[in-house]
Amino acid sequence: MNDTTWIGPDERLQLGDVGFLVEISHTMRNSERFELRDLPAFTNHSHRPALTGWCGTTSDIACYAHGMAKVVRVARNGRALVQQIDGAELATALEELGFPELMPVVPDRRHGQAFAPTRPMFVDPGPI
């Protein structure tokens, strides 16, 4: 998937809406649709929320999590252009929707450890 994609139509979507981008793919029909949801996709066996990746296939219908996206344009017919979000914007959206634990873990190159930034990080520039 690109950084932006058209989804819908869904008359409920408005400019600025943020949600979990979920793909529903029907293998036999060779069709797919994307939805912007308030809840993430859940894996079909462990029933755990997922931010990215394949979440399972049932009766030839697969579910994929594609991170979070915001609506950047709404067409007259109800389709919406969504753009994936990351960084501090992603952390804020996950917190607002109640899933801060889904923030991807990024390596901390300074200490060789991993951490998950849940809020925008500020660095003290030191003496000026």
A tleap script that builds the chain and sets N, CA, C and O, in Angstrom:
source leaprc.protein.ff14SB
mol = sequence {
  NMET ASN ASP THR THR TRP ILE GLY PRO ASP
  GLU ARG LEU GLN LEU GLY ASP VAL GLY PHE
  LEU VAL GLU ILE SER HIE THR MET ARG ASN
  SER GLU ARG PHE GLU LEU ARG ASP LEU PRO
  ALA PHE THR ASN HIE SER HIE ARG PRO ALA
  LEU THR GLY TRP CYS GLY THR THR SER ASP
  ILE ALA CYS TYR ALA HIE GLY MET ALA LYS
  VAL VAL ARG VAL ALA ARG ASN GLY ARG ALA
  LEU VAL GLN GLN ILE ASP GLY ALA GLU LEU
  ALA THR ALA LEU GLU GLU LEU GLY PHE PRO
  GLU LEU MET PRO VAL VAL PRO ASP ARG ARG
  HIE GLY GLN ALA PHE ALA PRO THR ARG PRO
  MET PHE VAL ASP PRO GLY PRO CILE
}
set mol.1.N position { 0.830 -1.181 0.000 }
set mol.1.CA position { 0.000 0.000 0.000 }
set mol.1.C position { 0.877 1.248 0.000 }
set mol.1.O position { 1.949 1.263 0.606 }
set mol.2.N position { 0.419 2.283 -0.678 }
set mol.2.CA position { 1.143 3.546 -0.731 }
set mol.2.C position { 0.969 4.327 0.561 }
set mol.2.O position { 0.268 3.894 1.476 }
set mol.3.N position { 1.609 5.472 0.621 }
set mol.3.CA position { 1.470 6.374 1.754 }
set mol.3.C position { 0.045 6.925 1.830 }
set mol.3.O position { -0.450 7.233 2.914 }
set mol.4.N position { -0.614 7.048 0.666 }
set mol.4.CA position { -2.017 7.464 0.616 }
set mol.4.C position { -2.796 6.457 -0.217 }
set mol.4.O position { -2.245 5.804 -1.104 }
set mol.5.N position { -4.088 6.342 0.083 }
set mol.5.CA position { -4.961 5.471 -0.697 }
set mol.5.C position { -6.393 5.963 -0.550 }
set mol.5.O position { -6.752 6.575 0.456 }
set mol.6.N position { -7.202 5.689 -1.562 }
set mol.6.CA position { -8.623 6.025 -1.528 }
set mol.6.C position { -9.387 4.869 -0.897 }
set mol.6.O position { -9.132 3.705 -1.206 }
set mol.7.N position { -10.318 5.193 -0.015 }
set mol.7.CA position { -11.154 4.173 0.628 }
set mol.7.C position { -12.613 4.592 0.502 }
set mol.7.O position { -12.924 5.730 0.151 }
set mol.8.N position { -13.495 3.647 0.796 }
set mol.8.CA position { -14.916 3.967 0.827 }
set mol.8.C position { -15.606 3.570 -0.458 }
set mol.8.O position { -15.064 2.816 -1.266 }
set mol.9.N position { -16.800 4.084 -0.637 }
set mol.9.CA position { -17.392 5.243 0.011 }
set mol.9.C position { -17.909 4.946 1.419 }
set mol.9.O position { -18.381 3.848 1.717 }
set mol.10.N position { -17.801 5.961 2.265 }
set mol.10.CA position { -18.295 5.907 3.636 }
set mol.10.C position { -18.681 7.333 4.027 }
set mol.10.O position { -17.819 8.167 4.304 }
set mol.11.N position { -19.972 7.595 4.046 }
set mol.11.CA position { -20.474 8.947 4.301 }
set mol.11.C position { -20.143 9.460 5.698 }
set mol.11.O position { -20.262 10.657 5.961 }
set mol.12.N position { -19.731 8.568 6.594 }
set mol.12.CA position { -19.396 8.988 7.971 }
set mol.12.C position { -18.024 9.637 8.061 }
set mol.12.O position { -17.748 10.352 9.024 }
set mol.13.N position { -17.157 9.405 7.081 }
set mol.13.CA position { -15.796 9.928 7.145 }
set mol.13.C position { -15.771 11.429 6.871 }
set mol.13.O position { -16.423 11.930 5.955 }
set mol.14.N position { -14.991 12.131 7.704 }
set mol.14.CA position { -14.849 13.575 7.557 }
set mol.14.C position { -13.375 13.935 7.525 }
set mol.14.O position { -12.533 13.194 8.033 }
set mol.15.N position { -13.072 15.064 6.932 }
set mol.15.CA position { -11.713 15.564 6.856 }
set mol.15.C position { -11.107 15.625 8.260 }
set mol.15.O position { -11.708 16.191 9.173 }
set mol.16.N position { -9.919 15.042 8.431 }
set mol.16.CA position { -9.235 15.056 9.720 }
set mol.16.C position { -9.476 13.838 10.588 }
set mol.16.O position { -8.773 13.646 11.581 }
set mol.17.N position { -10.459 13.002 10.240 }
set mol.17.CA position { -10.693 11.778 11.013 }
set mol.17.C position { -9.436 10.913 11.010 }
set mol.17.O position { -8.732 10.827 10.004 }
set mol.18.N position { -9.165 10.276 12.146 }
set mol.18.CA position { -8.020 9.374 12.282 }
set mol.18.C position { -8.531 8.038 12.791 }
set mol.18.O position { -9.401 7.990 13.660 }
set mol.19.N position { -7.989 6.948 12.247 }
set mol.19.CA position { -8.397 5.630 12.704 }
set mol.19.C position { -7.448 4.553 12.226 }
set mol.19.O position { -6.433 4.826 11.585 }
set mol.20.N position { -7.803 3.322 12.553 }
set mol.20.CA position { -7.025 2.159 12.152 }
set mol.20.C position { -7.417 1.788 10.723 }
set mol.20.O position { -8.600 1.633 10.420 }
set mol.21.N position { -6.425 1.647 9.850 }
set mol.21.CA position { -6.687 1.295 8.458 }
set mol.21.C position { -6.650 -0.224 8.326 }
set mol.21.O position { -5.616 -0.850 8.556 }
set mol.22.N position { -7.781 -0.807 7.955 }
set mol.22.CA position { -7.937 -2.258 7.884 }
set mol.22.C position { -8.345 -2.645 6.470 }
set mol.22.O position { -9.240 -2.041 5.878 }
set mol.23.N position { -7.671 -3.666 5.938 }
set mol.23.CA position { -7.991 -4.194 4.611 }
set mol.23.C position { -8.728 -5.513 4.759 }
set mol.23.O position { -8.304 -6.395 5.506 }
set mol.24.N position { -9.834 -5.638 4.041 }
set mol.24.CA position { -10.577 -6.887 3.961 }
set mol.24.C position { -10.426 -7.384 2.528 }
set mol.24.O position { -10.824 -6.705 1.581 }
set mol.25.N position { -9.847 -8.579 2.375 }
set mol.25.CA position { -9.530 -9.103 1.055 }
set mol.25.C position { -10.230 -10.443 0.846 }
set mol.25.O position { -10.059 -11.374 1.634 }
set mol.26.N position { -11.016 -10.528 -0.221 }
set mol.26.CA position { -11.713 -11.763 -0.561 }
set mol.26.C position { -10.917 -12.450 -1.662 }
set mol.26.O position { -10.924 -12.007 -2.811 }
set mol.27.N position { -10.229 -13.537 -1.307 }
set mol.27.CA position { -9.304 -14.204 -2.211 }
set mol.27.C position { -9.991 -14.745 -3.458 }
set mol.27.O position { -9.515 -14.491 -4.565 }
set mol.28.N position { -11.062 -15.460 -3.328 }
set mol.28.CA position { -11.727 -16.089 -4.472 }
set mol.28.C position { -12.312 -15.057 -5.432 }
set mol.28.O position { -12.324 -15.279 -6.643 }
set mol.29.N position { -12.793 -13.946 -4.914 }
set mol.29.CA position { -13.375 -12.906 -5.769 }
set mol.29.C position { -12.331 -11.917 -6.270 }
set mol.29.O position { -12.626 -11.057 -7.100 }
set mol.30.N position { -11.103 -12.045 -5.757 }
set mol.30.CA position { -10.029 -11.129 -6.115 }
set mol.30.C position { -10.449 -9.675 -5.874 }
set mol.30.O position { -10.245 -8.807 -6.722 }
set mol.31.N position { -11.042 -9.428 -4.694 }
set mol.31.CA position { -11.479 -8.076 -4.360 }
set mol.31.C position { -10.940 -7.698 -2.981 }
set mol.31.O position { -10.653 -8.553 -2.143 }
set mol.32.N position { -10.816 -6.403 -2.780 }
set mol.32.CA position { -10.356 -5.896 -1.494 }
set mol.32.C position { -11.040 -4.570 -1.212 }
set mol.32.O position { -11.447 -3.858 -2.129 }
set mol.33.N position { -11.160 -4.249 0.067 }
set mol.33.CA position { -11.671 -2.939 0.453 }
set mol.33.C position { -10.928 -2.503 1.705 }
set mol.33.O position { -10.485 -3.330 2.502 }
set mol.34.N position { -10.801 -1.211 1.863 }
set mol.34.CA position { -10.143 -0.643 3.029 }
set mol.34.C position { -11.183 0.088 3.863 }
set mol.34.O position { -12.095 0.722 3.331 }
set mol.35.N position { -11.031 -0.010 5.175 }
set mol.35.CA position { -11.933 0.670 6.104 }
set mol.35.C position { -11.105 1.428 7.125 }
set mol.35.O position { -10.020 0.986 7.505 }
set mol.36.N position { -11.613 2.564 7.568 }
set mol.36.CA position { -10.999 3.320 8.645 }
set mol.36.C position { -11.870 3.091 9.870 }
set mol.36.O position { -13.045 3.457 9.886 }
set mol.37.N position { -11.278 2.474 10.907 }
set mol.37.CA position { -12.049 2.043 12.076 }
set mol.37.C position { -11.537 2.677 13.365 }
set mol.37.O position { -10.391 3.119 13.448 }
set mol.38.N position { -12.413 2.712 14.365 }
set mol.38.CA position { -12.017 3.163 15.706 }
set mol.38.C position { -11.319 2.062 16.494 }
set mol.38.O position { -10.645 2.337 17.487 }
set mol.39.N position { -11.478 0.827 16.058 }
set mol.39.CA position { -10.832 -0.322 16.693 }
set mol.39.C position { -9.857 -0.951 15.712 }
set mol.39.O position { -10.117 -0.977 14.509 }
set mol.40.N position { -8.732 -1.461 16.215 }
set mol.40.CA position { -7.782 -2.107 15.307 }
set mol.40.C position { -8.303 -3.460 14.842 }
set mol.40.O position { -9.283 -3.978 15.379 }
set mol.41.N position { -7.639 -4.024 13.843 }
set mol.41.CA position { -7.928 -5.398 13.450 }
set mol.41.C position { -7.442 -6.313 14.574 }
set mol.41.O position { -6.437 -6.024 15.223 }
set mol.42.N position { -8.149 -7.403 14.797 }
set mol.42.CA position { -7.759 -8.382 15.809 }
set mol.42.C position { -7.381 -9.680 15.098 }
set mol.42.O position { -8.012 -10.067 14.114 }
set mol.43.N position { -6.344 -10.345 15.607 }
set mol.43.CA position { -5.943 -11.618 15.015 }
set mol.43.C position { -7.043 -12.640 15.253 }
set mol.43.O position { -7.720 -12.601 16.281 }
set mol.44.N position { -7.223 -13.561 14.301 }
set mol.44.CA position { -8.364 -14.467 14.403 }
set mol.44.C position { -8.149 -15.644 15.347 }
set mol.44.O position { -9.114 -16.327 15.690 }
set mol.45.N position { -6.917 -15.902 15.779 }
set mol.45.CA position { -6.707 -17.007 16.716 }
set mol.45.C position { -6.489 -16.515 18.146 }
set mol.45.O position { -7.130 -17.007 19.075 }
set mol.46.N position { -5.604 -15.561 18.325 }
set mol.46.CA position { -5.322 -15.075 19.684 }
set mol.46.C position { -6.217 -13.912 20.079 }
set mol.46.O position { -6.259 -13.535 21.250 }
set mol.47.N position { -6.930 -13.341 19.122 }
set mol.47.CA position { -7.836 -12.210 19.360 }
set mol.47.C position { -7.107 -11.018 19.983 }
set mol.47.O position { -7.651 -10.321 20.840 }
set mol.48.N position { -5.877 -10.800 19.540 }
set mol.48.CA position { -5.089 -9.662 20.010 }
set mol.48.C position { -5.151 -8.550 18.976 }
set mol.48.O position { -5.177 -8.817 17.774 }
set mol.49.N position { -5.175 -7.303 19.436 }
set mol.49.CA position { -5.181 -6.194 18.478 }
set mol.49.C position { -3.850 -6.111 17.745 }
set mol.49.O position { -2.798 -6.398 18.316 }
set mol.50.N position { -3.902 -5.718 16.476 }
set mol.50.CA position { -2.691 -5.615 15.667 }
set mol.50.C position { -2.671 -4.267 14.948 }
set mol.50.O position { -3.694 -3.806 14.441 }
set mol.51.N position { -1.508 -3.651 14.914 }
set mol.51.CA position { -1.350 -2.390 14.196 }
set mol.51.C position { -0.997 -2.642 12.733 }
set mol.51.O position { -1.462 -1.920 11.852 }
set mol.52.N position { -0.186 -3.652 12.471 }
set mol.52.CA position { 0.206 -3.969 11.099 }
set mol.52.C position { 0.250 -5.476 10.912 }
set mol.52.O position { 0.405 -6.238 11.867 }
set mol.53.N position { 0.107 -5.890 9.649 }
set mol.53.CA position { 0.295 -7.290 9.301 }
set mol.53.C position { -0.986 -8.067 9.077 }
set mol.53.O position { -2.094 -7.563 9.259 }
set mol.54.N position { -0.792 -9.316 8.674 }
set mol.54.CA position { -1.898 -10.238 8.416 }
set mol.54.C position { -2.521 -10.636 9.735 }
set mol.54.O position { -1.814 -10.984 10.681 }
set mol.55.N position { -3.838 -10.587 9.806 }
set mol.55.CA position { -4.536 -10.923 11.047 }
set mol.55.C position { -5.283 -12.240 10.965 }
set mol.55.O position { -5.832 -12.701 11.966 }
set mol.56.N position { -5.312 -12.855 9.787 }
set mol.56.CA position { -5.945 -14.160 9.662 }
set mol.56.C position { -6.859 -14.225 8.459 }
set mol.56.O position { -7.196 -13.212 7.846 }
set mol.57.N position { -7.253 -15.455 8.136 }
set mol.57.CA position { -8.163 -15.699 7.020 }
set mol.57.C position { -9.240 -16.664 7.503 }
set mol.57.O position { -8.941 -17.692 8.110 }
set mol.58.N position { -10.481 -16.323 7.229 }
set mol.58.CA position { -11.617 -17.172 7.562 }
set mol.58.C position { -12.539 -17.215 6.359 }
set mol.58.O position { -12.925 -16.172 5.832 }
set mol.59.N position { -12.894 -18.416 5.921 }
set mol.59.CA position { -13.789 -18.598 4.770 }
set mol.59.C position { -13.333 -17.789 3.560 }
set mol.59.O position { -14.144 -17.148 2.891 }
set mol.60.N position { -12.039 -17.821 3.284 }
set mol.60.CA position { -11.446 -17.146 2.122 }
set mol.60.C position { -11.441 -15.625 2.220 }
set mol.60.O position { -11.190 -14.948 1.223 }
set mol.61.N position { -11.711 -15.080 3.391 }
set mol.61.CA position { -11.675 -13.630 3.584 }
set mol.61.C position { -10.536 -13.326 4.546 }
set mol.61.O position { -10.547 -13.752 5.701 }
set mol.62.N position { -9.542 -12.573 4.045 }
set mol.62.CA position { -8.361 -12.239 4.841 }
set mol.62.C position { -8.485 -10.821 5.394 }
set mol.62.O position { -9.116 -9.949 4.797 }
set mol.63.N position { -7.868 -10.627 6.541 }
set mol.63.CA position { -7.871 -9.323 7.195 }
set mol.63.C position { -6.418 -8.894 7.418 }
set mol.63.O position { -5.606 -9.666 7.928 }
set mol.64.N position { -6.102 -7.662 7.033 }
set mol.64.CA position { -4.759 -7.108 7.195 }
set mol.64.C position { -4.846 -5.759 7.909 }
set mol.64.O position { -5.721 -4.946 7.611 }
set mol.65.N position { -3.947 -5.533 8.838 }
set mol.65.CA position { -3.846 -4.242 9.526 }
set mol.65.C position { -2.770 -3.417 8.816 }
set mol.65.O position { -1.674 -3.911 8.555 }
set mol.66.N position { -3.088 -2.160 8.505 }
set mol.66.CA position { -2.170 -1.281 7.777 }
set mol.66.C position { -1.827 -0.029 8.578 }
set mol.66.O position { -1.640 1.040 7.996 }
set mol.67.N position { -1.743 -0.141 9.887 }
set mol.67.CA position { -1.384 1.014 10.706 }
set mol.67.C position { -2.552 1.949 10.918 }
set mol.67.O position { -3.711 1.533 10.920 }
set mol.68.N position { -2.231 3.218 11.096 }
set mol.68.CA position { -3.270 4.229 11.294 }
set mol.68.C position { -3.160 5.268 10.186 }
set mol.68.O position { -2.088 5.503 9.628 }
set mol.69.N position { -4.296 5.878 9.888 }
set mol.69.CA position { -4.333 6.869 8.817 }
set mol.69.C position { -5.298 7.981 9.181 }
set mol.69.O position { -6.167 7.827 10.039 }
set mol.70.N position { -5.118 9.110 8.498 }
set mol.70.CA position { -6.042 10.234 8.681 }
set mol.70.C position { -6.634 10.604 7.328 }
set mol.70.O position { -5.999 10.431 6.288 }
set mol.71.N position { -7.852 11.113 7.359 }
set mol.71.CA position { -8.538 11.539 6.150 }
set mol.71.C position { -7.992 12.905 5.743 }
set mol.71.O position { -8.064 13.867 6.508 }
set mol.72.N position { -7.447 12.977 4.529 }
set mol.72.CA position { -6.883 14.245 4.041 }
set mol.72.C position { -7.736 14.869 2.939 }
set mol.72.O position { -7.516 16.020 2.563 }
set mol.73.N position { -8.703 14.120 2.421 }
set mol.73.CA position { -9.592 14.658 1.390 }
set mol.73.C position { -10.840 13.801 1.334 }
set mol.73.O position { -10.763 12.581 1.480 }
set mol.74.N position { -11.993 14.428 1.123 }
set mol.74.CA position { -13.245 13.701 0.979 }
set mol.74.C position { -13.879 14.103 -0.345 }
set mol.74.O position { -14.074 15.288 -0.619 }
set mol.75.N position { -14.196 13.114 -1.156 }
set mol.75.CA position { -14.833 13.361 -2.449 }
set mol.75.C position { -16.344 13.479 -2.280 }
set mol.75.O position { -16.890 13.058 -1.261 }
set mol.76.N position { -17.019 14.050 -3.277 }
set mol.76.CA position { -18.479 14.217 -3.223 }
set mol.76.C position { -19.217 12.895 -3.092 }
set mol.76.O position { -20.296 12.842 -2.502 }
set mol.77.N position { -18.642 11.822 -3.639 }
set mol.77.CA position { -19.318 10.525 -3.612 }
set mol.77.C position { -19.096 9.752 -2.316 }
set mol.77.O position { -19.549 8.613 -2.198 }
set mol.78.N position { -18.405 10.349 -1.337 }
set mol.78.CA position { -18.194 9.689 -0.053 }
set mol.78.C position { -16.880 8.952 0.077 }
set mol.78.O position { -16.551 8.463 1.158 }
set mol.79.N position { -16.115 8.862 -1.012 }
set mol.79.CA position { -14.790 8.235 -0.904 }
set mol.79.C position { -13.855 9.203 -0.207 }
set mol.79.O position { -14.031 10.420 -0.274 }
set mol.80.N position { -12.855 8.645 0.462 }
set mol.80.CA position { -11.920 9.479 1.223 }
set mol.80.C position { -10.489 9.082 0.898 }
set mol.80.O position { -10.165 7.900 0.787 }
set mol.81.N position { -9.642 10.087 0.748 }
set mol.81.CA position { -8.214 9.865 0.579 }
set mol.81.C position { -7.602 9.874 1.972 }
set mol.81.O position { -7.715 10.860 2.700 }
set mol.82.N position { -6.948 8.765 2.341 }
set mol.82.CA position { -6.335 8.682 3.669 }
set mol.82.C position { -4.827 8.594 3.529 }
set mol.82.O position { -4.306 8.062 2.548 }
set mol.83.N position { -4.133 9.128 4.531 }
set mol.83.CA position { -2.674 9.130 4.553 }
set mol.83.C position { -2.215 8.474 5.842 }
set mol.83.O position { -2.709 8.803 6.920 }
set mol.84.N position { -1.276 7.551 5.739 }
set mol.84.CA position { -0.759 6.878 6.926 }
set mol.84.C position { -0.043 7.873 7.826 }
set mol.84.O position { 0.580 8.821 7.347 }
set mol.85.N position { -0.136 7.651 9.127 }
set mol.85.CA position { 0.527 8.515 10.091 }
set mol.85.C position { 1.589 7.719 10.836 }
set mol.85.O position { 1.530 6.491 10.902 }
set mol.86.N position { 2.559 8.432 11.397 }
set mol.86.CA position { 3.617 7.781 12.167 }
set mol.86.C position { 4.166 8.761 13.190 }
set mol.86.O position { 3.670 9.880 13.321 }
set mol.87.N position { 5.194 8.333 13.912 }
set mol.87.CA position { 5.866 9.187 14.886 }
set mol.87.C position { 4.954 9.671 15.998 }
set mol.87.O position { 4.125 8.920 16.512 }
set mol.88.N position { 5.117 10.929 16.361 }
set mol.88.CA position { 4.352 11.509 17.467 }
set mol.88.C position { 2.858 11.530 17.170 }
set mol.88.O position { 2.039 11.363 18.074 }
set mol.89.N position { 2.502 11.736 15.902 }
set mol.89.CA position { 1.087 11.744 15.526 }
set mol.89.C position { 0.460 10.365 15.749 }
set mol.89.O position { -0.680 10.267 16.202 }
set mol.90.N position { 1.202 9.305 15.433 }
set mol.90.CA position { 0.735 7.939 15.668 }
set mol.90.C position { 0.592 7.680 17.163 }
set mol.90.O position { -0.411 7.118 17.603 }
set mol.91.N position { 1.584 8.084 17.941 }
set mol.91.CA position { 1.542 7.874 19.394 }
set mol.91.C position { 0.334 8.573 20.007 }
set mol.91.O position { -0.341 8.006 20.867 }
set mol.92.N position { 0.059 9.787 19.577 }
set mol.92.CA position { -1.084 10.539 20.097 }
set mol.92.C position { -2.393 9.852 19.726 }
set mol.92.O position { -3.283 9.720 20.566 }
set mol.93.N position { -2.519 9.414 18.471 }
set mol.93.CA position { -3.746 8.749 18.023 }
set mol.93.C position { -3.979 7.439 18.764 }
set mol.93.O position { -5.107 7.142 19.157 }
set mol.94.N position { -2.925 6.656 18.958 }
set mol.94.CA position { -3.061 5.398 19.704 }
set mol.94.C position { -3.508 5.660 21.137 }
set mol.94.O position { -4.338 4.927 21.674 }
set mol.95.N position { -2.968 6.685 21.746 }
set mol.95.CA position { -3.348 7.054 23.120 }
set mol.95.C position { -4.820 7.475 23.165 }
set mol.95.O position { -5.562 7.046 24.048 }
set mol.96.N position { -5.238 8.309 22.221 }
set mol.96.CA position { -6.619 8.801 22.199 }
set mol.96.C position { -7.639 7.687 21.977 }
set mol.96.O position { -8.753 7.753 22.495 }
set mol.97.N position { -7.263 6.665 21.209 }
set mol.97.CA position { -8.187 5.563 20.943 }
set mol.97.C position { -8.028 4.402 21.926 }
set mol.97.O position { -8.714 3.386 21.808 }
set mol.98.N position { -7.125 4.555 22.894 }
set mol.98.CA position { -7.014 3.563 23.958 }
set mol.98.C position { -6.144 2.364 23.653 }
set mol.98.O position { -6.297 1.319 24.286 }
set mol.99.N position { -5.224 2.487 22.690 }
set mol.99.CA position { -4.337 1.383 22.354 }
set mol.99.C position { -2.873 1.818 22.328 }
set mol.99.O position { -2.182 1.562 21.341 }
set mol.100.N position { -2.381 2.471 23.388 }
set mol.100.CA position { -0.988 2.932 23.372 }
set mol.100.C position { 0.017 1.787 23.304 }
set mol.100.O position { 1.154 1.988 22.877 }
set mol.101.N position { -0.384 0.599 23.715 }
set mol.101.CA position { 0.532 -0.550 23.696 }
set mol.101.C position { 0.864 -1.006 22.277 }
set mol.101.O position { 1.778 -1.809 22.092 }
set mol.102.N position { 0.147 -0.515 21.281 }
set mol.102.CA position { 0.426 -0.899 19.898 }
set mol.102.C position { 1.513 -0.038 19.254 }
set mol.102.O position { 1.874 -0.263 18.099 }
set mol.103.N position { 2.039 0.945 19.992 }
set mol.103.CA position { 3.098 1.784 19.434 }
set mol.103.C position { 4.293 0.907 19.097 }
set mol.103.O position { 4.779 0.169 19.955 }
set mol.104.N position { 4.774 0.977 17.863 }
set mol.104.CA position { 5.927 0.143 17.474 }
set mol.104.C position { 7.154 0.454 18.321 }
set mol.104.O position { 7.415 1.605 18.671 }
set mol.105.N position { 7.888 -0.584 18.637 }
set mol.105.CA position { 9.125 -0.430 19.397 }
set mol.105.C position { 10.230 -0.073 18.414 }
set mol.105.O position { 10.401 -0.728 17.385 }
set mol.106.N position { 10.975 0.971 18.743 }
set mol.106.CA position { 12.082 1.398 17.874 }
set mol.106.C position { 13.390 1.236 18.628 }
set mol.106.O position { 13.431 1.439 19.841 }
set mol.107.N position { 14.457 0.877 17.933 }
set mol.107.CA position { 15.739 0.693 18.628 }
set mol.107.C position { 16.303 2.032 19.091 }
set mol.107.O position { 16.211 3.040 18.390 }
set mol.108.N position { 16.885 2.018 20.277 }
set mol.108.CA position { 17.575 3.189 20.820 }
set mol.108.C position { 19.055 2.966 20.536 }
set mol.108.O position { 19.722 2.206 21.238 }
set mol.109.N position { 19.553 3.620 19.523 }
set mol.109.CA position { 20.927 3.381 19.074 }
set mol.109.C position { 21.964 3.851 20.084 }
set mol.109.O position { 23.110 3.402 20.046 }
set mol.110.N position { 21.584 4.733 20.972 }
set mol.110.CA position { 22.549 5.248 21.942 }
set mol.110.C position { 22.883 4.208 23.001 }
set mol.110.O position { 24.011 4.164 23.493 }
set mol.111.N position { 21.912 3.371 23.357 }
set mol.111.CA position { 22.110 2.437 24.463 }
set mol.111.C position { 21.941 0.979 24.055 }
set mol.111.O position { 22.068 0.086 24.893 }
set mol.112.N position { 21.654 0.724 22.771 }
set mol.112.CA position { 21.492 -0.646 22.305 }
set mol.112.C position { 20.254 -1.318 22.862 }
set mol.112.O position { 20.187 -2.546 22.913 }
set mol.113.N position { 19.267 -0.530 23.282 }
set mol.113.CA position { 18.032 -1.075 23.824 }
set mol.113.C position { 16.867 -0.613 22.964 }
set mol.113.O position { 17.033 0.228 22.080 }
set mol.114.N position { 15.700 -1.161 23.223 }
set mol.114.CA position { 14.503 -0.760 22.499 }
set mol.114.C position { 13.582 -0.009 23.441 }
set mol.114.O position { 13.557 -0.267 24.645 }
set mol.115.N position { 12.830 0.915 22.884 }
set mol.115.CA position { 11.840 1.630 23.672 }
set mol.115.C position { 10.669 1.983 22.772 }
set mol.115.O position { 10.805 2.044 21.550 }
set mol.116.N position { 9.534 2.211 23.379 }
set mol.116.CA position { 8.342 2.602 22.637 }
set mol.116.C position { 7.941 4.003 23.079 }
set mol.116.O position { 7.369 4.164 24.157 }
set mol.117.N position { 8.230 5.025 22.264 }
set mol.117.CA position { 7.858 6.380 22.656 }
set mol.117.C position { 6.349 6.552 22.595 }
set mol.117.O position { 5.754 6.417 21.526 }
set mol.118.N position { 5.728 6.845 23.720 }
set mol.118.CA position { 4.282 7.011 23.749 }
set mol.118.C position { 3.883 8.472 23.729 }
set mol.118.O position { 2.710 8.788 23.534 }
set mol.119.N position { 4.818 9.350 23.922 }
set mol.119.CA position { 4.555 10.769 23.851 }
set mol.119.C position { 5.686 11.424 23.076 }
set mol.119.O position { 6.783 10.871 22.992 }
set mol.120.N position { 5.431 12.602 22.506 }
set mol.120.CA position { 6.526 13.277 21.820 }
set mol.120.C position { 7.709 13.449 22.758 }
set mol.120.O position { 7.545 13.830 23.917 }
set mol.121.N position { 8.896 13.166 22.248 }
set mol.121.CA position { 10.088 13.238 23.076 }
set mol.121.C position { 10.785 14.578 22.868 }
set mol.121.O position { 10.894 15.063 21.742 }
set mol.122.N position { 11.250 15.164 23.947 }
set mol.122.CA position { 11.967 16.430 23.886 }
set mol.122.C position { 13.392 16.200 24.355 }
set mol.122.O position { 13.630 15.537 25.364 }
set mol.123.N position { 14.319 16.748 23.622 }
set mol.123.CA position { 15.728 16.577 23.955 }
set mol.123.C position { 16.268 17.925 24.443 }
set mol.123.O position { 16.087 18.955 23.794 }
set mol.124.N position { 16.926 17.894 25.586 }
set mol.124.CA position { 17.549 19.089 26.124 }
set mol.124.C position { 18.772 19.402 25.272 }
set mol.124.O position { 19.700 18.596 25.214 }
set mol.125.N position { 18.792 20.578 24.599 }
set mol.125.CA position { 19.922 20.887 23.734 }
set mol.125.C position { 21.185 21.221 24.505 }
set mol.125.O position { 22.247 21.366 23.900 }
set mol.126.N position { 21.101 21.346 25.821 }
set mol.126.CA position { 22.269 21.690 26.627 }
set mol.126.C position { 22.561 23.166 26.599 }
set mol.126.O position { 21.722 23.955 26.164 }
set mol.127.N position { 23.728 23.555 27.053 }
set mol.127.CA position { 24.052 24.975 27.074 }
set mol.127.C position { 24.129 25.533 25.665 }
set mol.127.O position { 24.612 24.891 24.733 }
set mol.128.N position { 23.635 26.747 25.550 }
set mol.128.CA position { 23.636 27.392 24.233 }
set mol.128.C position { 24.790 28.354 24.126 }
set mol.128.O position { 24.963 28.996 23.090 }
savepdb mol mol.pdb
quit
